[in-house]
């Protein structure tokens, strides 16, 4: 079971690394929260994104995600729920006054839980992620290597594991920059504004994509 060649793993891991490095809504959300809330916020966002991704992996493994690929109504419902959620988060950030960035020492656990939940929803409510896993993971299914669902799940988990090697260093680097700017109230204000604009743009991009 799970008997693959070295070429298989080299191809899969190389493709996965490139996909994780490529800019996208997930990475933008993680880095945006890192700039706004520091290292703890970045990691909360990252773990939230991974949770939403894990949900898509499970759904792809059991075949449920195929509904999104074949049903225009189901796809539209998930898509517009994601659009509304991203835009609402963006509007909230636009009306902050820099305090969220400048008062990191007093950040409460519920704030981190909120960021974690937002990350999970940002990923879970993006139907493009579901379609991606349905299109990407089956390419690495090998006849005789094990049940198809188990192979899909294994490769999906490895996508998250590769992300675990790439994203934390970016969070640490971003948090150091944020710490250097933390005491400037104007910078905090514009970071909140920047995050809000970024989230709204992500929502618009999701809305206009077919």
KAQUI-V992438 format. One record per residue. N is the residue number from 1. RES is the residue in three letters. D_LAST is the distance of its C-alpha to the last C-alpha in Angstrom with 2 decimals. Layout:
# KAQUI-V992438
N/RES/D_LAST
N/RES/D_LAST
This chain:
# KAQUI-V992438
1/UNK/37.95
2/UNK/35.33
3/UNK/37.21
4/UNK/35.14
5/UNK/36.28
6/UNK/36.46
7/UNK/34.00
8/UNK/31.47
9/UNK/31.84
10/UNK/31.91
11/UNK/28.65
12/UNK/26.89
13/UNK/28.32
14/UNK/27.68
15/UNK/23.98
16/UNK/23.80
17/UNK/25.75
18/UNK/23.52
19/UNK/20.38
20/UNK/22.30
21/UNK/23.51
22/UNK/20.21
23/UNK/19.14
24/UNK/16.41
25/UNK/16.12
26/UNK/18.86
27/UNK/21.23
28/UNK/20.77
29/UNK/21.65
30/UNK/24.64
31/UNK/26.01
32/UNK/25.54
33/UNK/27.55
34/UNK/30.04
35/UNK/30.72
36/UNK/31.06
37/UNK/32.99
38/UNK/34.46
39/UNK/34.65
40/UNK/34.74
41/UNK/31.59
42/UNK/29.82
43/UNK/30.97
44/UNK/30.14
45/UNK/26.52
46/UNK/26.52
47/UNK/27.99
48/UNK/25.55
49/UNK/22.56
50/UNK/24.44
51/UNK/25.00
52/UNK/21.37
53/UNK/20.75
54/UNK/23.77
55/UNK/22.38
56/UNK/19.31
57/UNK/21.90
58/UNK/24.05
59/UNK/21.37
60/UNK/20.29
61/UNK/24.02
62/UNK/24.82
63/UNK/21.85
64/UNK/20.45
65/UNK/17.07
66/UNK/16.53
67/UNK/16.08
68/UNK/12.71
69/UNK/11.78
70/UNK/13.43
71/UNK/13.28
72/UNK/10.53
73/UNK/12.93
74/UNK/13.60
75/UNK/10.08
76/UNK/9.69
77/UNK/13.22
78/UNK/12.91
79/UNK/9.85
80/UNK/11.80
81/UNK/14.98
82/UNK/13.91
83/UNK/13.00
84/UNK/16.37
85/UNK/18.22
86/UNK/17.33
87/UNK/18.15
88/UNK/21.30
89/UNK/22.44
90/UNK/22.00
91/UNK/24.05
92/UNK/26.68
93/UNK/27.07
94/UNK/27.47
95/UNK/30.42
96/UNK/32.19
97/UNK/35.27
98/UNK/35.43
99/UNK/37.51
100/UNK/35.06
101/UNK/35.33
102/UNK/39.03
103/UNK/40.32
104/UNK/39.12
105/UNK/42.60
106/UNK/42.30
107/UNK/38.87
108/UNK/39.21
109/UNK/37.87
110/UNK/35.79
111/UNK/33.87
112/UNK/33.04
113/UNK/32.09
114/UNK/29.78
115/UNK/28.04
116/UNK/27.88
117/UNK/26.31
118/UNK/23.74
119/UNK/22.81
120/UNK/22.59
121/UNK/20.29
122/UNK/18.03
123/UNK/17.56
124/UNK/17.79
125/UNK/15.24
126/UNK/12.46
127/UNK/10.77
128/UNK/9.62
129/UNK/13.42
130/UNK/14.07
131/UNK/11.87
132/UNK/13.55
133/UNK/16.91
134/UNK/16.46
135/UNK/15.70
136/UNK/18.20
137/UNK/21.15
138/UNK/21.96
139/UNK/22.68
140/UNK/25.70
141/UNK/27.10
142/UNK/30.55
143/UNK/32.54
144/UNK/35.62
145/UNK/34.65
146/UNK/34.20
147/UNK/32.16
148/UNK/28.47
149/UNK/27.57
150/UNK/30.12
151/UNK/28.87
152/UNK/25.28
153/UNK/26.76
154/UNK/29.08
155/UNK/26.54
156/UNK/24.22
157/UNK/27.26
158/UNK/28.08
159/UNK/24.74
160/UNK/25.94
161/UNK/29.42
162/UNK/28.31
163/UNK/26.50
164/UNK/29.89
165/UNK/31.52
166/UNK/29.16
167/UNK/28.16
168/UNK/31.63
169/UNK/33.19
170/UNK/30.47
171/UNK/31.21
172/UNK/34.93
173/UNK/34.57
174/UNK/32.44
175/UNK/34.90
176/UNK/37.83
177/UNK/36.39
178/UNK/35.68
179/UNK/39.24
180/UNK/40.70
181/UNK/39.08
182/UNK/39.48
183/UNK/42.55
184/UNK/41.11
185/UNK/39.98
186/UNK/38.11
187/UNK/36.12
188/UNK/35.29
189/UNK/34.16
190/UNK/31.85
191/UNK/30.43
192/UNK/29.52
193/UNK/28.03
194/UNK/26.14
195/UNK/24.72
196/UNK/23.71
197/UNK/21.97
198/UNK/20.19
199/UNK/18.91
200/UNK/17.76
201/UNK/15.93
202/UNK/14.22
203/UNK/13.25
204/UNK/11.97
205/UNK/9.93
206/UNK/8.40
207/UNK/8.00
208/UNK/6.42
209/UNK/3.76
210/UNK/0.00
